[in-house]
């Protein structure tokens, strides 16, 4: 017997225990049930459903395709219930859709969950497993592990790392992409949402499986934004975009509580009203950054008669990684060359890492380096104990990143072949500030240690220098602003830049 997803959601022996307790009503999920009807091409039965469809899709309810949609973009506010519905869709596709029957002998049908981080994917996977908790469906589970579970019908529900390399080669009957708007900011995914979707779609082709992308809106860029702009409100489109605020889909949320949060932080409007963040823009396109990458080059060994510079990003070691970058300016040109780049993942011992950094610096003939101002006095003392002088940067991180833009755009820097570096730079967000220069920083829960040290190195190496006196001493132009005073001090004391050999 074939069960529609709506019928299965209302059946006490199937998914109803997942949505509500036995004696509770499903009324709070009625708007999501309407959304599921549209996704699966089921008939709209109530006038309010037609109004909701018009409101959330911008489409004429009478012109919806009878067979539903294969590609779905659900853009909904925080706490709207979208993750739980994504888990329900994953469970239905794995257990009751029958789509595994189109797989040939030897093919392993799969329902995959992909997110910017594996921890986020585990949330959807946990929801999908909970949707199968009824006695009838739970009996179909054959293997149950942390990142995957298998059903009697050979379907595997599993978490895949959110990169375009890891989602290939599988026979997918459904793919759930959670937080699709945030892939560009993840240290784990190392890819854009556009690259990810391009790699996923062929795996759904032979099974005619569904791609369900879920997120709250963020910055207006990438696949999610382009898809919303192209397909929202278009009756002829074969792709469904469902766009709604938090309370539209979850009326149980308190309007007063949401209003209080917005009053405290106006940026919360984007979270609950599901608005694109117009105050956030991309720092640089990934393609522009990749043009500066020397494919296959990881590191250049120290060479005689090369003037090196170094920049370090040191943290407390508990949550944030640490990084070091060493480079030089190519003789007779304005090009900055990154010779050495390394990240020390967290958690780590800061004293041990600083000791290792110091040995690397000495290998390149450096007696000191510059770095960020994090715990400046601690860094100065720790590096001094290892025989290295540490000089905190006069410029803040945003200023370093803004100075790096023209260097990258003019391809006056050679970057090593490091996916993490490219990913961090491409994920940076440029925010408009009232008065003064824009700020640049990594997205929430992201990191930018590699990007930070490359930007710092570029600023040091690209600074114009003149050679004076008979002893070959190198000096900066003798201006009096703080940045130039720091550069003069670095060079006169042979601190950050020193001729090797």
RODO-2510 file (C-alpha; in nm, 4 decimals, decimal comma):
residues 501
     n   res          X          Y          Z
     1     x     0,0000     0,0000     0,0000
     2     x     0,1335     0,3435    -0,0949
     3     x     0,1304     0,6112     0,1739
     4     x     0,1486     0,9803     0,0945
     5     x     0,3638     1,1825     0,3312
     6     x     0,0528     1,3569     0,4681
     7     x    -0,1203     1,0295     0,5408
     8     x     0,1953     0,8914     0,7013
     9     x     0,2332     1,2037     0,9162
    10     x    -0,1188     1,1586     1,0537
    11     x    -0,0882     0,7830     1,1151
    12     x    -0,0220     0,6873     1,4767
    13     x     0,1745     0,3818     1,3597
    14     x     0,4012     0,5888     1,1374
    15     x     0,5090     0,9527     1,1893
    16     x     0,2429     1,1020     1,4138
    17     x     0,4324     1,0220     1,7384
    18     x     0,7229     1,2226     1,5987
    19     x     0,5134     1,5378     1,5497
    20     x     0,2883     1,5233     1,8529
    21     x     0,2026     1,3103     2,1525
    22     x    -0,0890     1,0740     2,1224
    23     x    -0,3467     1,3099     2,2716
    24     x    -0,2093     1,6302     2,1205
    25     x    -0,3382     1,7994     1,8076
    26     x    -0,1391     1,8404     1,4857
    27     x    -0,2854     2,1887     1,4361
    28     x     0,0475     2,3641     1,5003
    29     x     0,1953     2,1672     1,2072
    30     x    -0,0894     2,2414     0,9654
    31     x     0,1062     2,5065     0,7723
    32     x     0,3967     2,2710     0,7242
    33     x     0,1500     2,0059     0,6077
    34     x     0,0400     2,2533     0,3418
    35     x     0,4027     2,3004     0,2362
    36     x     0,4469     1,9219     0,2120
    37     x     0,1379     1,9017    -0,0095
    38     x     0,2994     2,1452    -0,2520
    39     x     0,6353     1,9632    -0,2469
    40     x     0,4740     1,6240    -0,3211
    41     x     0,2074     1,7478    -0,5633
    42     x    -0,0886     1,6704    -0,3347
    43     x    -0,4204     1,8508    -0,3604
    44     x    -0,4829     2,1624    -0,1536
    45     x    -0,8035     2,0990     0,0411
    46     x    -0,8701     2,4272     0,2241
    47     x    -0,9020     2,7909     0,1083
    48     x    -0,6452     2,9021     0,3689
    49     x    -0,3921     2,6657     0,2135
    50     x    -0,4205     2,8459    -0,1183
    51     x    -0,3631     3,1795     0,0530
    52     x    -0,0592     3,0423     0,2364
    53     x     0,0892     2,9056    -0,0861
    54     x     0,0439     3,2417    -0,2570
    55     x     0,2039     3,4188     0,0378
    56     x     0,5045     3,1885     0,0748
    57     x     0,5796     3,1045    -0,2889
    58     x     0,4428     3,4062    -0,4782
    59     x     0,2839     3,1558    -0,7197
    60     x    -0,0693     3,0896    -0,8405
    61     x    -0,1902     2,7785    -0,6495
    62     x    -0,3839     2,6673    -0,9601
    63     x    -0,0611     2,6482    -1,1632
    64     x     0,1403     2,4237    -0,9344
    65     x     0,2772     2,1132    -1,1121
    66     x     0,0761     1,7979    -1,0441
    67     x     0,3854     1,5894    -0,9773
    68     x     0,5309     1,8220    -0,7169
    69     x     0,8924     1,9369    -0,7155
    70     x     1,2294     1,7646    -0,7267
    71     x     1,4345     2,0649    -0,6114
    72     x     1,3071     2,2608    -0,3125
    73     x     1,4523     2,5622    -0,1352
    74     x     1,2915     2,6250     0,2050
    75     x     1,3910     2,9690     0,3326
    76     x     1,2288     3,0107     0,6722
    77     x     1,2972     3,2091     0,9886
    78     x     1,4582     3,0709     1,3017
    79     x     1,2568     2,8295     1,5177
    80     x     0,9990     2,7861     1,2427
    81     x     1,0245     2,4061     1,2531
    82     x     1,2100     2,3658     0,9239
    83     x     1,4762     2,1288     1,0606
    84     x     1,2170     1,8962     1,2096
    85     x     1,0256     1,8898     0,8812
    86     x     1,3510     1,8200     0,6971
    87     x     1,3991     1,5215     0,9274
    88     x     1,0451     1,4036     0,8478
    89     x     1,1119     1,4266     0,4725
    90     x     1,4372     1,2290     0,5128
    91     x     1,2580     0,9572     0,7108
    92     x     0,9719     0,9361     0,4610
    93     x     1,2017     0,9173     0,1580
    94     x     1,4081     0,6454     0,3241
    95     x     1,1233     0,4270     0,4488
    96     x     0,8030     0,4821     0,2507
    97     x     0,8760     0,6551    -0,0800
    98     x     0,9646     0,3297    -0,2589
    99     x     1,2304     0,5144    -0,4548
   100     x     1,4925     0,2546    -0,3619
   101     x     1,3219     0,0138    -0,6026
   102     x     1,4617     0,1990    -0,9041
   103     x     1,8173     0,1197    -0,7962
   104     x     1,9797    -0,1635    -0,9888
   105     x     2,1526    -0,4642    -0,8361
   106     x     2,4584    -0,3535    -0,6442
   107     x     2,3479     0,0084    -0,6102
   108     x     2,3229     0,1307    -0,2536
   109     x     2,0289     0,3731    -0,2208
   110     x     2,1053     0,6572     0,0145
   111     x     1,9399     0,9514     0,1848
   112     x     2,2127     1,2003     0,2723
   113     x     2,2254     1,4916     0,5135
   114     x     2,4766     1,7639     0,4239
   115     x     2,5474     2,0750     0,6306
   116     x     2,8296     2,3264     0,6724
   117     x     2,9480     2,1218     0,9735
   118     x     2,8968     1,7595     1,0755
   119     x     2,7506     1,8695     1,4095
   120     x     2,4739     2,0548     1,2245
   121     x     2,4114     1,7490     1,0058
   122     x     2,3692     1,5349     1,3152
   123     x     2,0693     1,7472     1,4133
   124     x     1,8791     1,6531     1,0955
   125     x     1,9981     1,2933     1,1166
   126     x     1,8739     1,2801     1,4760
   127     x     1,5352     1,4157     1,3665
   128     x     1,5139     1,1568     1,0869
   129     x     1,5919     0,8773     1,3309
   130     x     1,3339     1,0092     1,5779
   131     x     1,0693     1,0138     1,3031
   132     x     1,1149     0,6354     1,2745
   133     x     1,0618     0,5677     1,6445
   134     x     0,7140     0,4146     1,6155
   135     x     0,7101     0,0393     1,6771
   136     x     0,6305    -0,0374     1,3140
   137     x     0,9082     0,1749     1,1642
   138     x     1,1660     0,1143     1,4354
   139     x     1,1558    -0,2544     1,3510
   140     x     1,2900    -0,1665     1,0040
   141     x     1,6193    -0,0340     1,1422
   142     x     1,9026    -0,2833     1,0964
   143     x     2,2105    -0,0762     1,1913
   144     x     2,2110     0,2348     1,4065
   145     x     2,5346     0,4318     1,4429
   146     x     2,6371     0,7860     1,5255
   147     x     2,6521     0,9247     1,1723
   148     x     2,4262     0,6788     0,9890
   149     x     2,1582     0,4146     1,0139
   150     x     2,0328     0,1481     0,7744
   151     x     1,6862     0,0167     0,7004
   152     x     1,5636    -0,3273     0,6009
   153     x     1,4936    -0,2001     0,2482
   154     x     1,8723    -0,1372     0,1965
   155     x     1,8421     0,2400     0,2262
   156     x     2,1144     0,4121     0,4272
   157     x     2,0543     0,7484     0,5947
   158     x     2,3911     0,9063     0,6573
   159     x     2,5819     1,2263     0,7109
   160     x     2,8181     1,3376     0,4350
   161     x     3,0878     1,6001     0,4692
   162     x     2,9647     1,9144     0,2965
   163     x     3,2212     1,9350     0,0175
   164     x     3,1766     1,8890    -0,3562
   165     x     3,4335     1,6069    -0,3480
   166     x     3,2601     1,3963    -0,0824
   167     x     2,9033     1,4028    -0,2159
   168     x     2,9892     1,2488    -0,5521
   169     x     2,9559     0,8853    -0,6717
   170     x     2,6559     0,7951    -0,4550
   171     x     2,3086     0,6843    -0,5689
   172     x     2,0912     0,9290    -0,3807
   173     x     1,7154     0,8999    -0,3435
   174     x     1,7048     1,2243    -0,1451
   175     x     1,9517     1,4827    -0,0168
   176     x     1,8831     1,7255     0,2665
   177     x     2,1098     2,0328     0,2596
   178     x     2,0723     2,2144     0,5885
   179     x     2,1769     2,5796     0,6352
   180     x     2,2508     2,6115     0,2640
   181     x     2,3029     2,9889     0,2955
   182     x     2,5963     2,9365     0,5324
   183     x     2,8217     2,6992     0,3361
   184     x     3,0496     2,9806     0,2232
   185     x     3,1389     3,0457     0,5863
   186     x     3,2274     2,6983     0,7068
   187     x     3,5757     2,5776     0,7908
   188     x     3,4621     2,2176     0,7415
   189     x     3,2850     2,2434     0,4079
   190     x     3,5650     2,4231     0,2156
   191     x     3,3263     2,4932    -0,0715
   192     x     3,0523     2,7271    -0,1806
   193     x     2,6861     2,6335    -0,1949
   194     x     2,7030     2,6635    -0,5749
   195     x     2,9798     2,4026    -0,6022
   196     x     2,7987     2,1739    -0,3607
   197     x     2,4659     2,1777    -0,5459
   198     x     2,6407     2,1274    -0,8787
   199     x     2,8034     1,8101    -0,7407
   200     x     2,4894     1,6724    -0,5763
   201     x     2,2421     1,6945    -0,8635
   202     x     2,3892     1,4167    -1,0867
   203     x     2,3577     1,1677    -0,7967
   204     x     1,9784     1,2224    -0,7964
   205     x     1,9316     1,1956    -1,1714
   206     x     1,8645     0,8210    -1,2190
   207     x     1,6586     0,7835    -0,9008
   208     x     1,4585     1,1016    -0,9729
   209     x     1,5250     1,1871    -0,6112
   210     x     1,4506     1,5082    -0,4269
   211     x     1,6969     1,7782    -0,3261
   212     x     1,5665     1,9702    -0,0248
   213     x     1,7698     2,2768     0,0743
   214     x     1,6824     2,4383     0,4055
   215     x     1,8057     2,7605     0,5633
   216     x     1,7351     3,0975     0,7118
   217     x     1,8350     3,3791     0,4747
   218     x     2,1751     3,5354     0,5214
   219     x     2,3869     3,7467     0,2890
   220     x     2,2574     3,8046    -0,0660
   221     x     2,5032     3,5861    -0,2554
   222     x     2,5617     3,2297    -0,3688
   223     x     2,3284     2,9580    -0,4991
   224     x     2,0507     3,0185    -0,2481
   225     x     2,0213     3,3891    -0,3254
   226     x     2,0466     3,3380    -0,7022
   227     x     1,7833     3,0624    -0,6867
   228     x     1,5477     3,2753    -0,4778
   229     x     1,5874     3,5677    -0,7139
   230     x     1,5336     3,3578    -1,0272
   231     x     1,2548     3,1235    -0,9173
   232     x     1,0533     3,2864    -0,6393
   233     x     0,7085     3,3850    -0,7644
   234     x     0,7578     3,2244    -1,1072
   235     x     0,4594     3,0038    -1,1962
   236     x     0,6465     2,8247    -1,4743
   237     x     0,9444     2,7320    -1,2589
   238     x     1,0139     2,3639    -1,1887
   239     x     1,1946     2,4594    -0,8692
   240     x     1,0023     2,5474    -0,5530
   241     x     1,1102     2,8370    -0,3330
   242     x     0,9171     2,8600    -0,0047
   243     x     0,9888     3,1910     0,1695
   244     x     0,8411     3,2682     0,5111
   245     x     0,9092     3,4255     0,8477
   246     x     0,9255     3,2310     1,1708
   247     x     0,5691     3,2896     1,2947
   248     x     0,4163     3,2253     0,9538
   249     x     0,5138     2,8584     0,9804
   250     x     0,5155     2,8293     1,3590
   251     x     0,2301     3,0302     1,5103
   252     x     0,3152     2,8983     1,8578
   253     x     0,6090     3,1399     1,8772
   254     x     0,5481     3,4426     2,0962
   255     x     0,5217     3,7645     1,8982
   256     x     0,6090     3,9631     2,2099
   257     x     0,9279     3,7629     2,2634
   258     x     1,0352     3,8162     1,9026
   259     x     0,9602     4,1885     1,9223
   260     x     1,1684     4,2119     2,2417
   261     x     1,4658     4,0448     2,0733
   262     x     1,4404     4,2763     1,7728
   263     x     1,4234     4,5809     2,0003
   264     x     1,7410     4,4651     2,1738
   265     x     1,9163     4,3774     1,8465
   266     x     1,7640     4,5116     1,5213
   267     x     1,9700     4,2588     1,3223
   268     x     1,7407     3,9886     1,4663
   269     x     1,4817     4,0971     1,2077
   270     x     1,6767     3,8963     0,9511
   271     x     1,6562     3,5867     1,1729
   272     x     1,2839     3,5942     1,2512
   273     x     1,1397     3,7831     0,9538
   274     x     1,3712     3,5914     0,7185
   275     x     1,5282     3,8883     0,5399
   276     x     1,8457     3,9020     0,3340
   277     x     2,1231     4,0827     0,5216
   278     x     2,1871     4,3814     0,2976
   279     x     2,4506     4,5083     0,5420
   280     x     2,6720     4,2056     0,4688
   281     x     2,8557     4,1521     0,1421
   282     x     3,1168     3,9120     0,0119
   283     x     3,4740     4,0138     0,0788
   284     x     3,6062     3,8794    -0,2521
   285     x     3,4763     3,6238    -0,5032
   286     x     3,6322     3,2817    -0,4598
   287     x     3,7345     3,2780    -0,8270
   288     x     3,9370     3,5974    -0,7775
   289     x     4,1227     3,4464    -0,4822
   290     x     4,1889     3,1198    -0,6668
   291     x     4,3620     3,3107    -0,9487
   292     x     4,6418     3,3888    -0,7016
   293     x     4,6919     3,0244    -0,5962
   294     x     4,9990     2,8412    -0,7261
   295     x     4,8500     2,4956    -0,7847
   296     x     5,0599     2,2215    -0,6272
   297     x     5,2798     2,4605    -0,4261
   298     x     5,2581     2,4003    -0,0524
   299     x     5,5813     2,5527     0,0779
   300     x     5,9088     2,7100    -0,0371
   301     x     6,2237     2,6250     0,1600
   302     x     6,4496     2,9003     0,2970
   303     x     6,6897     3,0457     0,0391
   304     x     7,0029     3,2589     0,0794
   305     x     6,9854     3,6340     0,0169
   306     x     6,6055     3,6473     0,0349
   307     x     6,4470     3,9087     0,2598
   308     x     6,1726     3,7357     0,4603
   309     x     5,8901     3,8655     0,6753
   310     x     5,6525     3,6887     0,9150
   311     x     5,3122     3,7375     1,0731
   312     x     5,1579     3,5213     1,3469
   313     x     4,8058     3,4689     1,4783
   314     x     4,8285     3,3398     1,8358
   315     x     4,5281     3,2380     2,0452
   316     x     4,4606     3,0886     2,3856
   317     x     4,4654     2,7456     2,2246
   318     x     4,1312     2,6255     2,3575
   319     x     3,8892     2,7064     2,0734
   320     x     4,0717     2,9045     1,8047
   321     x     4,3544     2,7664     1,5879
   322     x     4,6891     2,9451     1,5598
   323     x     4,8779     3,0209     1,2405
   324     x     5,2073     3,1503     1,1042
   325     x     5,2892     3,2938     0,7617
   326     x     5,6336     3,3698     0,6193
   327     x     5,6977     3,5308     0,2829
   328     x     5,8970     3,7776     0,0771
   329     x     5,8688     4,0256    -0,2065
   330     x     5,9865     3,8956    -0,5423
   331     x     6,2948     4,0893    -0,6539
   332     x     6,2248     4,3654    -0,9043
   333     x     5,8471     4,3330    -0,8758
   334     x     5,5615     4,4233    -0,6427
   335     x     5,4599     4,0587    -0,6016
   336     x     5,4275     3,9122    -0,2518
   337     x     5,5231     3,5437    -0,2293
   338     x     5,3944     3,3272     0,0560
   339     x     5,6757     3,0811     0,1333
   340     x     5,5418     2,9146     0,4478
   341     x     5,1900     2,8840     0,5897
   342     x     5,0844     2,6582     0,8739
   343     x     4,7845     2,6239     1,1028
   344     x     4,7964     2,4656     1,4477
   345     x     4,4430     2,3323     1,5177
   346     x     4,2750     2,3750     1,8545
   347     x     4,2913     2,2610     2,1246
   348     x     4,6640     2,3134     2,1588
   349     x     4,9269     2,4264     2,4081
   350     x     5,0153     2,7894     2,3247
   351     x     5,3653     2,7577     2,4761
   352     x     5,4411     2,4520     2,2646
   353     x     5,3045     2,6149     1,9486
   354     x     5,5011     2,9369     2,0039
   355     x     5,8144     2,7268     2,0507
   356     x     5,7502     2,5502     1,7197
   357     x     5,6765     2,8828     1,5469
   358     x     6,0034     3,0233     1,6798
   359     x     6,2038     2,7333     1,5372
   360     x     6,0424     2,7855     1,1968
   361     x     6,1195     3,1591     1,2096
   362     x     6,4833     3,0867     1,2921
   363     x     6,5024     2,8430     1,0002
   364     x     6,4105     3,1345     0,7740
   365     x     6,6709     3,3572     0,9411
   366     x     6,4156     3,5665     1,1286
   367     x     6,4709     3,6945     1,4797
   368     x     6,1164     3,8270     1,5236
   369     x     5,7718     3,8540     1,3731
   370     x     5,4697     4,0760     1,3844
   371     x     5,1252     3,9546     1,4819
   372     x     4,7810     4,0428     1,6068
   373     x     4,7281     4,2173     1,9372
   374     x     4,5616     3,9210     2,1103
   375     x     4,7038     3,8998     2,4637
   376     x     4,9893     4,1143     2,3400
   377     x     5,2091     4,1136     2,6540
   378     x     5,1773     3,7365     2,6934
   379     x     5,2789     3,6878     2,3307
   380     x     5,5729     3,9260     2,3650
   381     x     5,7033     3,7408     2,6711
   382     x     5,6419     3,3932     2,5292
   383     x     5,8192     3,4647     2,2018
   384     x     6,1034     3,6393     2,3874
   385     x     6,1648     3,3236     2,5885
   386     x     6,2128     3,1423     2,2560
   387     x     6,4575     3,4010     2,1268
   388     x     6,2088     3,5838     1,9036
   389     x     6,0911     3,9421     1,9302
   390     x     5,7142     3,9807     1,8896
   391     x     5,5724     4,3173     1,7768
   392     x     5,1927     4,3564     1,7874
   393     x     5,0430     4,4955     1,4679
   394     x     4,9397     4,8610     1,4676
   395     x     4,6571     4,7840     1,2232
   396     x     4,3507     4,5880     1,3245
   397     x     4,2277     4,2850     1,1355
   398     x     3,9752     4,4744     0,9215
   399     x     4,2414     4,7190     0,8053
   400     x     4,4720     4,4316     0,7101
   401     x     4,1969     4,2634     0,5094
   402     x     4,0991     4,5855     0,3328
   403     x     4,4633     4,6425     0,2362
   404     x     4,4763     4,2871     0,0963
   405     x     4,1910     4,3465    -0,1517
   406     x     4,3889     4,5391    -0,4173
   407     x     4,6824     4,2984    -0,3788
   408     x     4,4619     3,9988    -0,4601
   409     x     4,2613     4,1745    -0,7315
   410     x     4,5807     4,2770    -0,9113
   411     x     4,7254     3,9252    -0,8602
   412     x     5,0288     4,0719    -0,6847
   413     x     5,0459     3,7838    -0,4387
   414     x     5,1292     3,4136    -0,4809
   415     x     4,9242     3,1981    -0,2429
   416     x     5,0001     2,8353    -0,1547
   417     x     4,7645     2,5574    -0,2636
   418     x     4,5655     2,5382     0,0610
   419     x     4,1875     2,4818     0,0509
   420     x     4,1461     2,6092     0,4059
   421     x     4,3113     2,9407     0,3221
   422     x     4,0990     2,9939     0,0102
   423     x     3,7863     2,8919     0,2004
   424     x     3,8561     3,1323     0,4846
   425     x     3,9250     3,4263     0,2550
   426     x     3,6171     3,3534     0,0408
   427     x     3,4002     3,3284     0,3534
   428     x     3,4978     3,6693     0,4920
   429     x     3,2143     3,9150     0,5326
   430     x     3,2382     4,2856     0,4623
   431     x     3,0003     4,4878     0,6755
   432     x     2,9008     4,8458     0,6150
   433     x     2,9629     5,0769     0,9096
   434     x     2,8340     5,4259     0,9636
   435     x     3,1356     5,6517     0,9122
   436     x     3,4885     5,5290     0,8589
   437     x     3,5930     5,2181     0,6723
   438     x     3,3982     4,8965     0,6411
   439     x     3,4730     4,6107     0,8777
   440     x     3,5804     4,2653     0,7575
   441     x     3,5595     3,9515     0,9672
   442     x     3,4798     3,5820     0,9513
   443     x     3,1157     3,4673     0,9809
   444     x     2,9752     3,3388     1,3078
   445     x     3,1301     3,0085     1,4193
   446     x     3,3964     3,0387     1,1490
   447     x     3,7720     3,0968     1,1645
   448     x     4,0113     3,3192     0,9719
   449     x     4,3519     3,2504     1,1254
   450     x     4,5119     3,1581     0,7902
   451     x     4,3533     3,4540     0,6132
   452     x     4,4608     3,6856     0,8934
   453     x     4,8308     3,5929     0,8779
   454     x     4,8376     3,6169     0,4975
   455     x     4,6800     3,9641     0,5146
   456     x     4,9279     4,0704     0,7834
   457     x     5,2233     3,9381     0,5865
   458     x     5,1070     4,1112     0,2689
   459     x     5,0837     4,4468     0,4450
   460     x     5,4371     4,4134     0,5823
   461     x     5,6009     4,2892     0,2618
   462     x     5,4157     4,5245     0,0272
   463     x     5,5183     4,8324     0,2279
   464     x     5,7549     5,0481     0,0152
   465     x     6,1130     5,0442     0,1475
   466     x     6,4305     5,2332     0,0605
   467     x     6,7885     5,1247     0,1261
   468     x     7,0118     5,3889     0,2885
   469     x     7,3668     5,4059     0,4211
   470     x     7,6717     5,1990     0,3459
   471     x     7,5766     4,9039     0,5635
   472     x     7,2713     4,7973     0,3654
   473     x     7,0248     4,8928     0,6388
   474     x     6,6635     4,8887     0,5208
   475     x     6,4234     5,1644     0,6274
   476     x     6,0682     5,2629     0,5544
   477     x     5,9751     5,6098     0,4374
   478     x     6,0137     5,8335     0,7375
   479     x     5,6561     5,9393     0,7961
   480     x     5,5179     5,9721     1,1453
   481     x     5,1903     5,7760     1,1405
   482     x     5,1800     5,4722     1,3761
   483     x     5,1967     5,2160     1,0990
   484     x     5,5160     5,3665     0,9564
   485     x     5,6721     5,4001     1,2997
   486     x     5,6133     5,0297     1,3552
   487     x     5,7613     4,9453     1,0148
   488     x     6,0672     5,1574     1,0886
   489     x     6,1152     4,9832     1,4215
   490     x     6,0757     4,6405     1,2646
   491     x     6,3307     4,7089     0,9962
   492     x     6,5906     4,9000     1,1999
   493     x     6,6021     4,6223     1,4597
   494     x     6,5993     4,3513     1,1975
   495     x     6,2863     4,2273     1,3720
   496     x     6,0375     4,1193     1,1115
   497     x     6,2481     4,1486     0,7940
   498     x     6,6008     4,0125     0,7750
   499     x     6,8249     3,8995     0,4926
   500     x     6,8804     3,5255     0,5223
   501     x     7,2340     3,3930     0,4834
***
